């Protein structure tokens, strides 16, 4: 089995991958400098090689992504015939949820405004703040990342409701579980609405003027899923009107966000450049290597890989 690894792995992580598939041949590169010959020879690719470069990978059995998202690989012909696609779902929960919580708490405690006052050398009291203790948090997407975020919020005293596509019984850390059909009734109850939804036909532009109007006045919005969930002009309008107290975005549409985009200067907005889920937290790369190693071992045993994407 020929394996092409496109991750910035350490010696220990290389050993973990190679121990999972004894006898396999491993090559290491980056997505930018991988040679066509390496791609053509690969039966397994670990990492997000651009779909346009996969045309020559005719012997590909498995593309193991380093991302939880996979929408770029769903188009017809994106993968060679017969190739399987596996995501890195489960690798990002800690990193993304901690980033979301940090952004949320900074809004609730007015920290960006105090930073502005510090830079202006102004000793000023900006007034009342809010807390997660006793807050009602609505999490759109109750998978790995959503569950991690819900656990963090619940540990600070919040009551967390999850939202999934299909009805299901609530489980810790969620105190309740709803569906997308129930969103109109759930949004007005929440002090915080946080989304970790992937990009899909049913989620694109879901957060529009009607969505934000349904949220209660003074609520906070957090998005770390996909930027195309949000109709940006509608979010800006909800912030400028004062209906929402703040919005924290680690994802936008488009990315990068143009320098003249109104989201940069919208009152109460915090924007980070899609950095919550990269390798800035070392455990994230460890988790991805673990998923890849497990799938290499499964392939070697003739078993079905985990995190397979249905196409």
C-alpha positions as a Markdown table, in Angstrom:
| # | Residue | x | y | z |
|---|---|---|---|---|
| 1 | Unk | 0.0 | 0.0 | 0.0 |
| 2 | Unk | 1.4 | 3.4 | -1.1 |
| 3 | Unk | 0.6 | 6.2 | 1.4 |
| 4 | Unk | 1.1 | 9.9 | 0.7 |
| 5 | Unk | 1.0 | 12.0 | 3.9 |
| 6 | Unk | 0.5 | 15.8 | 3.5 |
| 7 | Unk | 0.4 | 16.7 | 7.1 |
| 8 | Unk | 3.2 | 18.5 | 9.0 |
| 9 | Unk | 3.9 | 15.4 | 11.2 |
| 10 | Unk | 6.6 | 15.0 | 13.8 |
| 11 | Unk | 8.8 | 11.9 | 14.0 |
| 12 | Unk | 6.6 | 10.4 | 16.6 |
| 13 | Unk | 3.5 | 11.0 | 14.5 |
| 14 | Unk | 5.2 | 9.5 | 11.5 |
| 15 | Unk | 6.0 | 6.4 | 13.6 |
| 16 | Unk | 2.4 | 6.2 | 14.6 |
| 17 | Unk | 1.2 | 6.2 | 11.0 |
| 18 | Unk | 3.8 | 3.7 | 9.8 |
| 19 | Unk | 3.2 | 1.3 | 12.8 |
| 20 | Unk | -0.5 | 1.2 | 11.8 |
| 21 | Unk | 0.3 | -0.3 | 8.4 |
| 22 | Unk | 3.4 | -2.4 | 8.5 |
| 23 | Unk | 4.8 | -3.0 | 5.0 |
| 24 | Unk | 3.2 | 0.0 | 3.5 |
| 25 | Unk | 5.4 | 2.6 | 1.6 |
| 26 | Unk | 5.1 | 6.1 | 3.0 |
| 27 | Unk | 5.9 | 9.4 | 1.3 |
| 28 | Unk | 5.7 | 12.8 | 3.0 |
| 29 | Unk | 5.1 | 16.2 | 1.3 |
| 30 | Unk | 2.8 | 19.1 | 1.6 |
| 31 | Unk | -0.3 | 19.8 | -0.5 |
| 32 | Unk | 1.6 | 22.5 | -2.3 |
| 33 | Unk | 4.8 | 20.6 | -3.2 |
| 34 | Unk | 3.5 | 17.0 | -3.7 |
| 35 | Unk | 4.6 | 15.8 | -7.1 |
| 36 | Unk | 2.2 | 14.4 | -9.6 |
| 37 | Unk | 4.2 | 11.2 | -9.6 |
| 38 | Unk | 3.6 | 10.9 | -5.8 |
| 39 | Unk | -0.1 | 11.6 | -6.3 |
| 40 | Unk | -0.4 | 9.1 | -9.1 |
| 41 | Unk | 1.3 | 6.3 | -7.1 |
| 42 | Unk | -0.8 | 6.9 | -3.9 |
| 43 | Unk | -3.4 | 4.4 | -2.8 |
| 44 | Unk | -4.1 | 6.4 | 0.3 |
| 45 | Unk | -3.7 | 10.2 | 0.6 |
| 46 | Unk | -3.7 | 11.7 | 4.1 |
| 47 | Unk | -4.5 | 15.4 | 3.8 |
| 48 | Unk | -6.6 | 17.8 | 1.8 |
| 49 | Unk | -5.1 | 17.7 | -1.7 |
| 50 | Unk | -7.0 | 20.1 | -3.9 |
| 51 | Unk | -9.7 | 18.2 | -5.9 |
| 52 | Unk | -8.2 | 19.4 | -9.2 |
| 53 | Unk | -5.0 | 17.5 | -8.4 |
| 54 | Unk | -6.7 | 14.2 | -7.8 |
| 55 | Unk | -7.4 | 13.4 | -11.5 |
| 56 | Unk | -4.1 | 11.5 | -11.8 |
| 57 | Unk | -4.7 | 9.4 | -8.6 |
| 58 | Unk | -6.3 | 6.6 | -10.5 |
| 59 | Unk | -5.3 | 4.0 | -8.0 |
| 60 | Unk | -6.6 | 5.9 | -5.0 |
| 61 | Unk | -8.5 | 3.8 | -2.5 |
| 62 | Unk | -8.9 | 6.4 | 0.3 |
| 63 | Unk | -8.6 | 10.1 | 0.7 |
| 64 | Unk | -8.3 | 10.8 | 4.4 |
| 65 | Unk | -9.0 | 14.5 | 4.9 |
| 66 | Unk | -7.4 | 16.6 | 7.6 |
| 67 | Unk | -10.7 | 18.6 | 7.9 |
| 68 | Unk | -14.0 | 17.8 | 9.4 |
| 69 | Unk | -15.7 | 19.5 | 6.4 |
| 70 | Unk | -15.7 | 17.8 | 3.0 |
| 71 | Unk | -18.0 | 19.8 | 0.7 |
| 72 | Unk | -15.2 | 20.7 | -1.7 |
| 73 | Unk | -14.9 | 16.9 | -2.6 |
| 74 | Unk | -18.6 | 16.2 | -3.2 |
| 75 | Unk | -18.8 | 17.4 | -6.8 |
| 76 | Unk | -19.2 | 14.7 | -9.4 |
| 77 | Unk | -15.7 | 13.6 | -10.6 |
| 78 | Unk | -13.9 | 15.2 | -7.7 |
| 79 | Unk | -12.6 | 11.8 | -6.6 |
| 80 | Unk | -11.4 | 9.0 | -8.9 |
| 81 | Unk | -13.9 | 6.2 | -9.4 |
| 82 | Unk | -14.0 | 3.8 | -6.5 |
| 83 | Unk | -12.1 | 6.0 | -4.1 |
| 84 | Unk | -13.5 | 6.4 | -0.5 |
| 85 | Unk | -13.6 | 9.7 | 1.3 |
| 86 | Unk | -13.1 | 10.0 | 5.1 |
| 87 | Unk | -13.3 | 13.2 | 7.2 |
| 88 | Unk | -11.4 | 14.1 | 10.3 |
| 89 | Unk | -14.6 | 14.5 | 12.3 |
| 90 | Unk | -13.8 | 14.2 | 16.0 |
| 91 | Unk | -10.4 | 15.9 | 15.8 |
| 92 | Unk | -11.5 | 19.5 | 16.3 |
| 93 | Unk | -13.9 | 19.5 | 19.2 |
| 94 | Unk | -11.5 | 20.8 | 21.9 |
| 95 | Unk | -9.8 | 23.5 | 19.8 |
| 96 | Unk | -12.9 | 25.0 | 18.1 |
| 97 | Unk | -15.1 | 24.9 | 21.2 |
| 98 | Unk | -12.4 | 26.6 | 23.3 |
| 99 | Unk | -12.1 | 29.3 | 20.7 |
| 100 | Unk | -15.8 | 29.8 | 20.6 |
| 101 | Unk | -16.1 | 30.1 | 24.3 |
| 102 | Unk | -13.2 | 32.6 | 24.5 |
| 103 | Unk | -15.0 | 34.8 | 21.9 |
| 104 | Unk | -18.3 | 34.5 | 23.6 |
| 105 | Unk | -17.0 | 35.4 | 27.0 |
| 106 | Unk | -15.0 | 38.3 | 25.6 |
| 107 | Unk | -18.3 | 39.7 | 24.2 |
| 108 | Unk | -20.3 | 39.1 | 27.4 |
| 109 | Unk | -17.6 | 40.8 | 29.5 |
| 110 | Unk | -17.1 | 43.7 | 27.0 |
| 111 | Unk | -13.4 | 42.9 | 26.7 |
| 112 | Unk | -13.0 | 44.2 | 23.1 |
| 113 | Unk | -14.4 | 47.5 | 24.1 |
| 114 | Unk | -12.1 | 47.7 | 27.2 |
| 115 | Unk | -9.2 | 46.9 | 24.9 |
| 116 | Unk | -10.2 | 49.9 | 22.7 |
| 117 | Unk | -10.4 | 52.0 | 25.8 |
| 118 | Unk | -6.9 | 50.9 | 26.9 |
| 119 | Unk | -5.5 | 51.8 | 23.5 |
| 120 | Unk | -7.1 | 55.3 | 23.8 |
| 121 | Unk | -5.7 | 55.5 | 27.4 |
| 122 | Unk | -9.2 | 55.9 | 28.7 |
| 123 | Unk | -10.1 | 54.8 | 32.3 |
| 124 | Unk | -13.8 | 54.2 | 31.7 |
| 125 | Unk | -16.5 | 51.9 | 33.2 |
| 126 | Unk | -18.5 | 50.4 | 30.4 |
| 127 | Unk | -21.4 | 49.2 | 32.6 |
| 128 | Unk | -23.2 | 46.0 | 33.1 |
| 129 | Unk | -22.0 | 42.6 | 31.7 |
| 130 | Unk | -23.7 | 39.2 | 31.3 |
| 131 | Unk | -22.8 | 35.7 | 32.3 |
| 132 | Unk | -23.2 | 32.1 | 31.1 |
| 133 | Unk | -24.4 | 31.1 | 34.6 |
| 134 | Unk | -28.1 | 30.7 | 34.1 |
| 135 | Unk | -28.0 | 31.6 | 30.4 |
| 136 | Unk | -29.9 | 29.6 | 27.8 |
| 137 | Unk | -27.6 | 28.5 | 25.0 |
| 138 | Unk | -28.8 | 27.1 | 21.7 |
| 139 | Unk | -26.2 | 25.0 | 19.8 |
| 140 | Unk | -26.9 | 24.3 | 16.1 |
| 141 | Unk | -25.1 | 21.1 | 15.4 |
| 142 | Unk | -24.8 | 18.5 | 18.2 |
| 143 | Unk | -21.9 | 16.5 | 16.9 |
| 144 | Unk | -18.3 | 16.5 | 18.2 |
| 145 | Unk | -17.7 | 20.2 | 18.2 |
| 146 | Unk | -21.2 | 21.2 | 19.3 |
| 147 | Unk | -21.0 | 18.7 | 22.2 |
| 148 | Unk | -17.6 | 20.0 | 23.3 |
| 149 | Unk | -19.0 | 23.6 | 23.3 |
| 150 | Unk | -22.1 | 22.6 | 25.1 |
| 151 | Unk | -20.0 | 20.9 | 27.8 |
| 152 | Unk | -18.0 | 24.0 | 28.3 |
| 153 | Unk | -21.1 | 26.2 | 28.6 |
| 154 | Unk | -22.9 | 23.7 | 30.9 |
| 155 | Unk | -19.8 | 23.7 | 33.2 |
| 156 | Unk | -20.3 | 27.4 | 33.6 |
| 157 | Unk | -23.9 | 27.0 | 34.6 |
| 158 | Unk | -25.7 | 27.4 | 31.2 |
| 159 | Unk | -28.7 | 25.4 | 30.2 |
| 160 | Unk | -27.9 | 24.1 | 26.7 |
| 161 | Unk | -30.3 | 23.0 | 24.0 |
| 162 | Unk | -29.0 | 21.2 | 20.9 |
| 163 | Unk | -30.4 | 21.2 | 17.4 |
| 164 | Unk | -30.2 | 18.3 | 15.0 |
| 165 | Unk | -31.7 | 17.4 | 11.7 |
| 166 | Unk | -33.6 | 14.4 | 13.2 |
| 167 | Unk | -35.4 | 14.1 | 16.5 |
| 168 | Unk | -33.4 | 12.5 | 19.3 |
| 169 | Unk | -33.4 | 12.3 | 23.0 |
| 170 | Unk | -31.3 | 14.8 | 24.9 |
| 171 | Unk | -28.1 | 13.6 | 26.5 |
| 172 | Unk | -25.5 | 15.3 | 28.7 |
| 173 | Unk | -24.3 | 18.0 | 28.3 |
| 174 | Unk | -27.5 | 18.9 | 26.5 |
| 175 | Unk | -30.6 | 19.4 | 28.7 |
| 176 | Unk | -32.9 | 19.4 | 25.6 |
| 177 | Unk | -32.7 | 18.5 | 22.0 |
| 178 | Unk | -34.7 | 20.1 | 19.1 |
| 179 | Unk | -34.9 | 19.9 | 15.3 |
| 180 | Unk | -34.5 | 22.5 | 12.6 |
| 181 | Unk | -38.3 | 22.5 | 12.2 |
| 182 | Unk | -38.5 | 23.8 | 15.8 |
| 183 | Unk | -36.0 | 26.7 | 15.3 |
| 184 | Unk | -38.7 | 29.5 | 15.1 |
| 185 | Unk | -39.8 | 28.6 | 18.6 |
| 186 | Unk | -36.3 | 28.0 | 20.0 |
| 187 | Unk | -34.5 | 31.1 | 18.8 |
| 188 | Unk | -36.5 | 33.6 | 20.9 |
| 189 | Unk | -35.7 | 31.6 | 24.1 |
| 190 | Unk | -31.9 | 31.7 | 23.7 |
| 191 | Unk | -29.5 | 34.2 | 25.2 |
| 192 | Unk | -26.8 | 32.7 | 23.0 |
| 193 | Unk | -27.1 | 31.0 | 19.5 |
| 194 | Unk | -24.0 | 29.2 | 18.4 |
| 195 | Unk | -23.6 | 27.3 | 15.1 |
| 196 | Unk | -21.1 | 24.7 | 14.1 |
| 197 | Unk | -23.1 | 23.5 | 11.1 |
| 198 | Unk | -21.4 | 22.3 | 7.9 |
| 199 | Unk | -22.2 | 23.8 | 4.5 |
| 200 | Unk | -25.2 | 22.0 | 3.0 |
| 201 | Unk | -28.2 | 23.0 | 0.9 |
| 202 | Unk | -30.3 | 23.2 | 4.1 |
| 203 | Unk | -27.9 | 25.4 | 6.0 |
| 204 | Unk | -26.7 | 27.9 | 3.5 |
| 205 | Unk | -28.1 | 31.4 | 4.2 |
| 206 | Unk | -30.2 | 29.9 | 7.1 |
| 207 | Unk | -29.1 | 32.8 | 9.3 |
| 208 | Unk | -31.0 | 35.6 | 7.5 |
| 209 | Unk | -33.1 | 38.6 | 8.6 |
| 210 | Unk | -35.9 | 36.4 | 9.8 |
| 211 | Unk | -33.5 | 34.3 | 11.8 |
| 212 | Unk | -31.9 | 37.2 | 13.5 |
| 213 | Unk | -35.3 | 38.9 | 14.1 |
| 214 | Unk | -36.5 | 35.8 | 15.8 |
| 215 | Unk | -33.6 | 35.9 | 18.3 |
| 216 | Unk | -34.3 | 37.7 | 21.5 |
| 217 | Unk | -33.1 | 41.2 | 21.9 |
| 218 | Unk | -29.7 | 41.5 | 23.5 |
| 219 | Unk | -28.7 | 37.9 | 22.5 |
| 220 | Unk | -25.3 | 36.9 | 21.2 |
| 221 | Unk | -24.5 | 35.0 | 18.0 |
| 222 | Unk | -21.5 | 32.7 | 17.4 |
| 223 | Unk | -20.6 | 31.0 | 14.2 |
| 224 | Unk | -17.6 | 28.5 | 13.8 |
| 225 | Unk | -19.2 | 26.2 | 11.3 |
| 226 | Unk | -19.3 | 27.6 | 7.8 |
| 227 | Unk | -19.5 | 31.2 | 6.7 |
| 228 | Unk | -22.3 | 30.6 | 4.1 |
| 229 | Unk | -24.7 | 30.0 | 6.9 |
| 230 | Unk | -25.0 | 33.7 | 7.4 |
| 231 | Unk | -26.5 | 36.4 | 5.2 |
| 232 | Unk | -23.9 | 39.0 | 6.1 |
| 233 | Unk | -25.9 | 42.1 | 5.4 |
| 234 | Unk | -28.7 | 40.8 | 7.6 |
| 235 | Unk | -26.3 | 40.2 | 10.5 |
| 236 | Unk | -24.8 | 43.6 | 10.1 |
| 237 | Unk | -28.2 | 45.2 | 10.2 |
| 238 | Unk | -29.1 | 43.2 | 13.4 |
| 239 | Unk | -25.9 | 44.5 | 15.0 |
| 240 | Unk | -26.3 | 48.1 | 13.8 |
| 241 | Unk | -29.9 | 48.2 | 15.1 |
| 242 | Unk | -28.8 | 47.0 | 18.5 |
| 243 | Unk | -31.1 | 44.0 | 18.3 |
| 244 | Unk | -28.1 | 41.7 | 18.9 |
| 245 | Unk | -25.6 | 42.4 | 21.6 |
| 246 | Unk | -22.8 | 40.9 | 19.6 |
| 247 | Unk | -21.6 | 38.4 | 17.0 |
| 248 | Unk | -18.4 | 36.2 | 17.1 |
| 249 | Unk | -17.4 | 34.8 | 13.7 |
| 250 | Unk | -14.5 | 32.5 | 13.0 |
| 251 | Unk | -15.9 | 31.8 | 9.5 |
| 252 | Unk | -17.2 | 34.2 | 6.9 |
| 253 | Unk | -18.4 | 34.2 | 3.3 |
| 254 | Unk | -16.2 | 34.9 | 1.4 |
| 255 | Unk | -12.9 | 34.0 | 2.9 |
| 256 | Unk | -10.7 | 35.9 | 3.2 |
| 257 | Unk | -13.1 | 38.7 | 4.2 |
| 258 | Unk | -12.5 | 41.7 | 1.9 |
| 259 | Unk | -10.9 | 44.7 | 3.7 |
| 260 | Unk | -13.9 | 46.9 | 2.9 |
| 261 | Unk | -16.5 | 44.4 | 4.1 |
| 262 | Unk | -19.0 | 45.9 | 6.6 |
| 263 | Unk | -18.6 | 43.0 | 9.0 |
| 264 | Unk | -15.2 | 44.3 | 10.1 |
| 265 | Unk | -16.7 | 47.5 | 11.6 |
| 266 | Unk | -20.1 | 46.2 | 12.6 |
| 267 | Unk | -20.8 | 47.2 | 16.3 |
| 268 | Unk | -20.3 | 44.2 | 18.6 |
| 269 | Unk | -18.7 | 42.0 | 16.0 |
| 270 | Unk | -15.6 | 39.9 | 16.6 |
| 271 | Unk | -14.0 | 38.3 | 13.5 |
| 272 | Unk | -11.2 | 35.8 | 13.5 |
| 273 | Unk | -9.8 | 34.5 | 10.2 |
| 274 | Unk | -10.9 | 30.8 | 10.4 |
| 275 | Unk | -8.1 | 29.9 | 12.8 |
| 276 | Unk | -10.0 | 28.0 | 15.5 |
| 277 | Unk | -9.6 | 24.6 | 13.9 |
| 278 | Unk | -6.1 | 24.6 | 12.3 |
| 279 | Unk | -3.1 | 23.1 | 14.1 |
| 280 | Unk | -2.6 | 26.0 | 16.5 |
| 281 | Unk | -3.6 | 23.7 | 19.3 |
| 282 | Unk | -1.2 | 20.7 | 19.0 |
| 283 | Unk | -3.7 | 18.1 | 20.2 |
| 284 | Unk | -5.7 | 18.8 | 17.0 |
| 285 | Unk | -2.9 | 17.4 | 14.8 |
| 286 | Unk | -2.5 | 14.5 | 17.2 |
| 287 | Unk | -6.2 | 13.7 | 16.8 |
| 288 | Unk | -6.0 | 13.8 | 13.0 |
| 289 | Unk | -3.0 | 11.5 | 13.0 |
| 290 | Unk | -4.9 | 9.1 | 15.3 |
| 291 | Unk | -7.9 | 9.0 | 12.9 |
| 292 | Unk | -5.6 | 8.4 | 9.9 |
| 293 | Unk | -3.6 | 5.7 | 11.7 |
| 294 | Unk | -6.8 | 3.9 | 12.7 |
| 295 | Unk | -8.1 | 4.0 | 9.1 |
| 296 | Unk | -4.7 | 2.8 | 7.7 |
| 297 | Unk | -5.0 | -0.2 | 10.1 |
| 298 | Unk | -8.5 | -0.8 | 9.1 |
| 299 | Unk | -7.6 | -0.8 | 5.4 |
| 300 | Unk | -4.7 | -3.1 | 6.0 |
| 301 | Unk | -7.1 | -5.6 | 7.7 |
| 302 | Unk | -9.7 | -5.2 | 4.9 |
| 303 | Unk | -12.1 | -3.4 | 7.1 |
| 304 | Unk | -14.3 | -0.3 | 6.5 |
| 305 | Unk | -12.7 | 3.0 | 7.5 |
| 306 | Unk | -14.3 | 5.2 | 10.1 |
| 307 | Unk | -15.8 | 8.7 | 9.2 |
| 308 | Unk | -16.6 | 7.6 | 5.7 |
| 309 | Unk | -18.5 | 10.3 | 3.8 |
| 310 | Unk | -21.6 | 9.1 | 1.9 |
| 311 | Unk | -21.5 | 10.5 | -1.7 |
